[in-house]
Amino acid sequence: MARLAAMLDLDPGRLTARLVLERPDPVGDGQGGAEIGFVELARVWALIEPLRFAEEERAAGVAASVTHHVTLRARADLAPGQRFRKGMRLFVIAALCDPDETGRYALARCREDVG
């Protein structure tokens, strides 16, 4: 509930991170299959807020991920599975919501793999 109250009073000047919004785009691999590439949709201003850090063991060792909330102005073309890019950092969109149901902002829950 505190998060919702903060959204109602969001100062657009806090959207200071410049991100590239990308959508998945299947690309043929030349053998009848496809690899997933990404295509730039737009450049947006956003607020990135880290939420949680997690580690897990994988075959190549320990992998870590950070969950973030990314707040930006609402867009009709946002969807889970897309991602935001900031330099070499990638934020994969897991879920979206309109936090105050006014259509002004979108709140994306994203995962960033960090190693």
N, C-alpha and C positions, 0 to 999 in steps of 0.2 A: 504494500500500500504506500510506503514511503517513496518507492520508485515512481509510482504513478503521480504522486503529488509533485515530485521533482520535475516530471515531464510537463505538467501543466504550467510550470513556471520556467521552462527551458529558455535560456537566452540564446538566440541563434548565433551570437558571437562566440559561443563555446564550441561551435562546429569548426574546429581549426585544423583537423587532419585532412589532407588532400588524398583521396583514394581513387583508384581505378576500379570501376564495377565491371566484372567480366562474367560472361555466360559460357557454359560448356558447349563445345562444338565438335561432334564426331568427325574424325578425319580418317579416310581409308588408309589401311596399312599396306596396300598393294597385294595382299594375300586373301582378300575377301572379308577380312575383319575390319575393325575400326579402333583407333586410339582416341582418347578424349583430349582435345586441345581446348583452349579458351580464347574467346574473342572479346575485345573491349566494347562495352556498351556505352559507357559514360564516365566522366570524371566528376566526383561529388565531394562535397565538404561534409565531414562527419566528426562525431565525438566518439573516441574509443575508450572504453572502460574495462580493464581486466577484472575478471570475477573469480576464477579458480584455476589452480595449477594442479596437474596430475601427471604422474609417471607410471609407466607400465613396461614390463619386460617383453621384448620381441626377439625374434631370432637373431637380429644383428646387435642386440644389446638393449639398453634402456632407452625408451622413447618418451618424450615429454610433450604435453600439450597445455595450452592455456585457453580457457573459455573467456570470451569477451562479449560485452554488449556494445554494439555499434549503432549509434543514433544518427539519422540523417533525415533530410526532408523526404516526405512520402513520394514514391514513384510507382506507377502502375506496372512497370516491368520487373519489379523485384520478385525473386522466387528462391526457395531453398535449393541448394545445389550450385548456385552461383557463388562468386567469391569477390572479395575486395583485395586489391593489391596495393601495398605501400612499399615501394622499392622492392626488396627481395622478400618481404614479409607477405604471407598469404592468409587471409581470414575467410574460411569456408562458411557460408551461411547454412545453419542447421534449421532455424525457425525464424518466423517473422510475426510481428504483431503491430497493431496501431495502439500505442499505449494509452491514449486518452480518447480514442474513437472520434477524433475530429478530422482525420485525414490530413493533418499538418505534418506529422512526423512518422517515421517507421523505426521500429526497434528490432534489430537483427541480433540473434544469438549466434555467435560465430566461434569456430575452433581454429586455433593457430597451432600447427605442429612446430615445435622448437628444437627438435633434435632427437 
